[in-house]
Amino acid sequence: MSKNIIWELIAKKLSGEATPQELVELEKLLRDHPDMHYPIQTVADLWHHPTPDSEDAQAAFSLHEERMKQLGVSIEPAVETIQPISRVLRRRSIYLALSMAVLLSCIVGYRYRASVFNRNEKLAAEKLAAGGDKSEISTRYGSRTKLLLPDGTQVWLNSGSKLSYNKSYGNGTREVSLAGEAYFDVVKNAAHPFIIHTVSIDIKVLGTAFNVKSFPGEKNTETSLIRGSIEVTFKNRPSEKIILKPNEKLITANEESAKDSLQQQAVAGKAKPVAEKEEPLVLVSHLTYQPRDSTVIETSWMENKLIFRSETFEELAIKMERWYGISIRFADQEIKLKRLTGVFENESLQQALQALQLTTPFSYKTNKTEVIISSK
């Protein structure tokens, strides 16, 4: 029922008829249903796509009318003066357009994901089909892929990531190991729980959709829940469990040096501390959204968006290395600490660097395998 209300409010928003109260209600519903952001954004893009010029449309109709006359087909005369459309008819037109747009968004979404992820799917299948007791698939920097596990669970693997599981997967518990970042859409099976092992936590689910980020060498491991529920346990405290609800994410420190930055977030009110006395330090907070279009930042990589908010240049460089498949090196320490905010979607590496220069003065040199950044 909530999703029906969301589409009704989207129709009002697109037609310019939504009240301030309805816009607030829409924002709240979208936060409760983060899985709706991708199809809604696709619909909005289709809705705002430029329509043909009226003169061009009239010329096309006149040509069509002339051809029909030549074939001896009678055409009823059109109304000479077009009156303003009433609100009721306008709303019906929008609902019809939305219905078509939703269908189109499914097609567009399928084609998009096919182009971004499935270009590596054949290679992934070949690797998984290889011999041995363990199946393993990895992605290079600058590359992402989608794979289907034997039980039908779908996994989208981000660049620089590795997923592995035993050939006995599905016979008892469904267990996988992850080093990197992946989005899981798990097939529900109460008899065979789905378990993900990372460097610092284990995640147990029955059937749900969520994102996990656990790159080797990074300070934190994050898991972000889109729908369903997940149970998180810690490697050095297996008896302690945390249950996440939709729209929540859990951050845990992988190493001692991460404690300070996480504690600062808690003090600043960005997250609530769950455990502070023993390792690992754990924080639970809500998913974060891009203000412009309410994109869920934690899963924005699946929409081909690299979103960064007040991150140091050093932190952003790590993401850009994976995103563009190139090494980034800083010539001096000062530029590393500059904080940056922005979004990259279709930009090339050169375009991304030039955009960053507009907010932070720096110079850079590039070659085939490396970018060297220095203060200006």
Order of alpha helices (4+ residues) and beta strands (2+ residues): alpha-alpha-alpha-alpha-alpha-alpha-beta-beta-beta-beta-beta-beta-beta-beta-beta-beta-beta-beta-alpha-beta-beta-beta-alpha-beta-beta-alpha-beta-beta
